Amino acid sequence: MYNILSKKIDESSCTGMPYCLILCMNYDTQTNKTKNKEKNVMFRSFNNNRGFGIEIECIANQSRNEVATIISNAGVPCVAEGYNHSTRDHWKIVTDGSVSGSGNAMEIVSPILVGQDGKLALSVVLSALNNTDGLVVEVNRSCGIHVHHDLTSWRESARAVFANNMNNLVSLIAKYEHCLFKLLPASRQGQWSSPVRSIMTRYATNDTMTYAERTKEMKRVHRRRSVSSIQNTRYCGLNLQNLFGRGSVEFRYHQGSTNFNKLWNWIVFTQAFVETAEIKKSISYTDSMTRISCNSALSRLRCDLGLRKADNCEELKACDIEIKRRYHHYKNVRVSNSIIRNGQ
């Protein structure tokens, strides 16, 4: 019996078989390869169905109420509110005690955004901040960008699925975290976005737990509906504190900015970590990537995330260009060994 789905046909072994049957068998084999290739391509596209959100810390020369009115007049509903962590169905502007500087410190917070509509809303908001006469919005070292991605499907999934996905995500970040800091100014290595390797229990470089043991710990997290056993602060580059509340993971690494191109590509980049964690059977975490050049490690990361040769997706292609630009801009930034053990 010929396995026409997995074996290459050896025509020399087909003596006596009709030529048309040989062609048919080869055609089916090639068709199956094409389908598999198309399946992989599907996995390497920006997920327009996964919700995301963004928090923009900044300083303005006008009040929160005035800035909210400017954004609303641009076509995106926005309300100035007191400090809160509630998810709204509109954009909001709240106070932010961590931002310092001359002017009115604030945090501009999106509702849950999805796909291209979310992209458009973000572009309108940033255009209003950057192009309104009389409004000056600035950022400094005290400002940051926080990006959220929806993980409610993980949270509500079977325990084994949740544990595998979460372990993959944290392992992927820990494995390449020194590369992430090579894409950002040195100021982002501070207390507001501390590394996974120094904050999260079980993922320190000197921890010898196996993949299976880490997955078992994630199963305990799912059973307890709490991340306190692996992370006890939200001031981590990868913040899991909202996982069982709002159902999201937060990336806190990025510096303050109101540049749409930078922020949108960072959203695409961080989503790629989530998507990769979801589709991979397992992601091993060792410190091996810190023992090669950061340039080589970043190349492997781009490959793992599906950014390299992402000809099927314009979002991923643009993101890859931006990541390479960032690396060339920040590659001389020193990643402190005191906060990332054995980091490059």
Helices and strands as residue ranges (DSSP letters): G 11-14, H 19-43, E 51-60, H 64-73, E 78-80, E 91-94, E 104-109, E 113-114, H 115-131, E 137-138, E 145-150, H 152-155, H 159-181, G 186-189, G 191-193, H 196-199, H 211-224, E 238-239, E 248-251, H 260-279, G 288-291, H 294-304, H 314-330
